[in-house]
Amino acid sequence: MWTGNNPSGQHRPTVEPEVPPTGPGADDRRRLYYLDNLRLLLIVLVVAHHAGQPYGPADWWYVEGGDRSALISTFAAISGAFRMSLFFLVSAYLLPHAYDRKGGARFLAERFRRFGPPILIGFFVLIPVLMYAYYLNFRDHGPIGFGAYYLDVYLGMGDEPAGWSGPIWPDRQFGHLWFLQHLLCYALLYAAWRWITARRTTPPASARPHGAAPGTLAIVLFVLAVSGATFLLRVWYPVDQWVPMLEFIQTEPADLAQYAAFFVVGLAAYRRGWLAALPTRAGYAWLGVGIVLAGAHFAGGGWFDDVYAMGGWDVRSLLWSTVETLICTALSIGLLVVFREWADRPSRLVRALAPATFTVYVLHVPVVVALQYAMTDAGTGPLLAFGVVSVTGVLLSFALAWCVRRTPVLRRLL
């Protein structure tokens, strides 16, 4: 992936392969390195977000107890406002070229081969171990062996114990791998749409002149539409309430409108050349808007931290849905432009780390949870514990991913 930088902010058309060449002799000019760098930032934020779960937000997590910090809770709210939506946008941006190059059958086969094994390994191996540790440490139902727990409690083959504390019965879940489930579902929907519209060989955006990027009015209307849909979903489904769509797809409806909208924007951005056409000054301006709103949220002590998870016809919920969507949109536009202008250069570090982001996403939660257990009796405050788990979690997750990617069998699976 490649695009050139110039003082005017106007970028030459590019061709972006789904999985850019990374081996010896690869053509650096074909990479959009700023997307690699941006994804590295996003995966670090994902690890940090989960590292802070026991120390700030009131959400359910695999480790409980200890003091909580309002600063960490506010960080989680701001990070959660844009992190996964921007991930969906970047992921969607890569789909059209992949479909054009491979065709529908091969495209879907590779999607299932990429996402299927991690989802199944997570469901049958990783998550049961985490939930078993939670059962032993934070539930008062007496000791139980892992085999009995796996069958009776995790898979739900036994009776629900009296006074069950949840968060659901049975314990089976996909945890953080919901993101991979959604990517797979969106890929299926995209392939179906391409088949219905018979656009099997549509030329990529790089083969046509770039159109103008959306203007301020269009962006504001987008924010209003998405925030309105988000508010309506949260009337029935508050934040952190998860439901199994089709009894299999783990979904948080409160954020579904935002995720789906940004995925569609990612598809349109590729075809219409929006990432290259976004004016530099406008990107900086939107970044400023996002930073100001996020800073105000921190300065106000997390004004919405006690109400953002509320549902129903509440004006505060409507206000937070709007502010959250505006933060998400502003920071997403701003970060895309800033990384395009300042982080679109090859480096050995990016070459080494970027291919591991997927594996880090799959494996980081067990790493983070193990560190959180290790910090339980350390006697540190929440801020220091958060810092230690975040930094160590990022380093160990990338190290583990590096080892996995050098093991042929594991590399094919993860």
N, C-alpha and C positions, 0 to 999 in steps of 0.2 A: 504494500500500500504506500502510496507516495503522493504528496502534493507540495508544491513549492511555496515559499514565503516571499512576500515582497511588501514594500512599505505601504502600498495602497490597500492591502487587504484583499485584493482580487486574486483568486486562485485558479490555476490552470485546471482543465478537466483531468480526471484521473480514472484509472481502472483499478478497482479494489478487489482482489481475490478474497474469498471467505477465509481461507487459511493461508496467509502470505508465506512465501518461501523463507525458511530460516536456516537452511543448511549452508555449508561452504559454497561460495560462489554465487549465492542468491543475489538477485538484483535488488539492491536497497531502494532504488528509485520507485519500486512498485508498492512500497509500504506506506500506509498512513500511520506513521509512528505516534502521532498524537493520540490516536485511539488506543494503541497499546499502552501508552503512558496513562491515559485516562482510566482505562480498566484496572491498571495497577492501583491507582488511587482509590477506586471504588472498592476493590477487594480488601484493601487495608481498612477502609471505613466499615466494611461488613464485619471483619474480624474484631475491630474496636467496638462496634455496636454490640456484638454478642459478648465481648469481654466485659462490658459494663452492665450487663443485665442484672446481676445480683446486687449491684451497688448503686442503682439509680431508679430505673423505671419500675412500675408496679406490676409489669407483665409477669406471667408465669415463666419460670425458667427451671433448668435442671438442678440448680443449686440455690438454696434459700438461706436466709438468716444474715445477720450482720447489719451494720449501719448503712444507710443510704444517703446519697448526696444529691441535692437539688440540681447542681451543675451537671452531673452525669445524666440525670433525667432529662434536662433541657437539651444536652448534647444529643441524646437518643432521639428526641422529638425532631430536632433540626436535621440530623442525619437521615432519619427515617422519612423526612418530608420529600427527599429528592433522590436518595441513593439508588433504590431498586428501580424507580421509574427511569432514571438515566441508564441504568443497566439494560432495561428492556429496550430503550431507544437504540442503543449501540448494537445490541444483539439483532434487532430487526433490520438495522441498516445493512447487515451482512447477508440477509436472506436472499434478496432478489438476484444478486449476481450468482449465488450458489445454485439457485433454481435454474437460472438461464444456462449455466455452464453444464449442469448435470442432468437436467430433466427431472420430471416429477418422481419417477420410480426410484432412481438412484438418490435423489435428494431426501426422500422420506426414509429410505433404507439407512442412509447415513445418520439421519436424525435419531432413529430408533437405536442404532448401534452406539451412538454417542451418549444419549441420555438414559436409555433403558437400563444398562448394567449398574451405573451409579445409583439410580433410584431403587433398584431391587436390592443391591448390597446395603444401602442405607436402611431400607425398611426391614430387612431380615437379619442384619448383623449390627450395624452401627447404632441405630436408635434403640433397639432392645437393651443393649449394654448400658446406654445412658439412662434409660428409664428404670432398669433394674437397680442401678446405683441410687437413683432418686427414691425408689420404693423402699430400699433398706434404710436410707438416711432421713427421709422426711415424711414417712408414713408410719402410722402406728397400727400395723396389722400383723405384727409378729414376723419372725424369721421365715424365710422360704428359699429353697434352692433355685438356682437359675433355670433349670429345666422346668420345674413346676411353674415358676413365674412366667417363663416364655409361653408355655401352652395355656395356662389358666388365666393369667392376668394380661399379658401382652396381646396374645391372639384372641383372648376372650372365651376360651373353651370352658372355663369354670364359671361359677356363680359370682356375681358382683358382691364384694364384701360389704357388710353393714357399715354405714358411716363412711363410704368411699369419698375421698377428698378430691378426686378429679386430677387433671382438668377435664378428662373425658373417660368414659368407660367403653370398651377396654382401652388399655394403654397404647394400642397400635397407632402409629402416626408416621408421617414422613419428615417431621421436623423442618429443618432449613431447606430440604430438598424439594419443597413446594415450588421453588423457582424453576428447577429443571422440569418439573411436571408442566408448569405453565408454558415454558418455552416449547416443549414438545407439542402441547395442545395448539399453541399459536402457529407452529410450523404446519400442523395438520390443516388448520383452518386456512392458512395462506396457500398451501398446495391445492386445497379444494377450490379456493377462489380462482387461482390460476387456471385450473382445469375447466371450471365453469366458463370463464371468460376466454379460454383458449389462447392465452398469451404465453405460448410456449417458448418463443424466441424473441421476446421484446428486447430491442437493443438497450444496453445499460445506459445510465444517465451520462456516462463519460463520453458516449458516442454522439451526444447532442449538445447544443449550446445550453448553458445553465440558465434557468429561469431566475426571476427575482425571488429572494427569500421572503417569507411572510413578514409583513410590516407590523407596526405597533398595534394598529387596530385589530388585525387578525389575531395577534397573540393575546390581546386582552379578551377578545371574544372567546378564544380557546380556553383561557383561564376561567372565565365565567361559566362556560358550558361544563367543563370538567368539575369545577367546584360545586356546581349545582347538582350534577349527577352523584358526586361523592357525598354531599349532604343527604340526598334522598336515600342512598344506600345505607347511610349511618342512622337513618330513622329506625331501621329494623335491625341493623347489624353494627353495633359499636366497634371501635378499634379493638383489636386483639381477640375478637370473637371469630373462631374458625369453623367452617362447615365443610363436609365432604361432598363436593359436587359429583354427581353420578356415583356416589359411594366410593370414590377412589381419589379424586383430585382435591387435594387439601387447599382450601381457598379462604382468604380473609376478605369478605365482600366489601368491607369498609374502604379498601384501597383498590378495588378491582377497576373502577372507572379510570383512575389515574394510570394504572399499569397498562390497561388496554389502549387508552388514548395515546400514550407515549410509544407504544409498540407500533401503532398505525402511523404515527408521525415519523418513526424511524424508517418505515417502508417508503413513505412519501419523500422523505429527505434524500434517499438514495436515488430514486427515479428523477427527482426534480433538481438535484444538485444543491440542496439547501445548505449542507454543511460547508461547502466551499463558497456559497454565495452570501452567507451571513456577513453583513458589514462588521468590520472590526470595532468601530466606535459604538455601534448598537450593542454588540456583545459585551463590551466593557460597561456600558450603561446598565444593561440587564444584570450583569454581575454585581454592580453597585447596589441595585435594588435588592437583590437577594441577600447581600451581606448586611445591608442596613436593617432589613426585616429580621434576619437571624440575630444580629447584634442587639436589636431592640428586645427580642425575645429573651436573650440572655440577661440583658440589663434589667428587664422587668421581673427577673426571678422566675421566668417560665410562666408568663401570664396564663397560658392555656393548659399548663400541665395537669391541673386538677379538673379540667372540663373537656379536653380534646377527645377523650374516649367515650364521652357521653353520646347517647343517641336520642331519638325522639325529635319532636318539633321544638328544638331549643335554639334560640338566636345565637347563643355562644357557640354551639356546634356548627351552625351555618357560618359564623365569622371565622372559626378556626379552619373549616374546610376551604374557605376562600383564601385565607392567609397561607395555609399549607400549600395549596396548589400554586399560588403566586410565588412562594419561595422555591418550590420545585421547578417551575418553569424558568424563573429568572436565573437561578443557579445553574440549571442545565444548559441554557443558552450561553451564559457567561463562561462556564467551564469549557464547553466545546470550543468557543472562540479563543480563549486564553491558551488552551493546550494546542490548538491549531497554529497559533502565532508563535508560541514560545517552546513547545515541546514536540516539535515534529522533526526530530533529528535521530539518526541511528546511534545506538550505543550498545556496548557489550552487555551492560547490566539489563537493558530492556530486552535484548535478545535472550538472555538467560532466564529472566523472570516472567515475561509476558506469556509464553506458552504454558506456564504452570498455573495461571490464574484459575482455570477451570478445576484443576485438581485441588488447589487450595480451598476453593469454595466447598467442594465435597467433604474434605477431611478436617477443616479447621475447627468445627464445633467440638469433636472429642478432645482435641488438643486444648482448646480454651477451657472446657469443663474440667479437665484434669488439673489445669493450672489453678482454677478457682477452688477446687477441693484442697489443693496444696496450700493455698493462701488462707484457708479457713481459720487456722490457729496461729497465723503469723503475727497477729496483734497490730496490724496496720490499719489505718483509716481507709475509707472507701476510695478516696482519690488516689492514694498511693497504690492500693491493690489494683485499681483499674489501670493505672499506668503500667504496673509490672505485668499484669496479664495481657494487656494490649500489645506491648512491645515484644514480650517473650512469645506470645501467641502468634504474632506475625512472623517472627524469625523461625520458630519451630514449624509452623505450617508450611512455609516455603521450603524449609529443609526436608520435611517429610515428603512434600510434593516432588522435590528434586530426586529423592531416592525412589519414589514410586515410578517416576517417568523413566528411570533407568533400569527398571525391572520389566522385561517384555510382557509377561502375563498381566501384571498389574497395570501397565501402561495401556493395554488394550481395553481394560475394564474401567479405568478411572482417568 
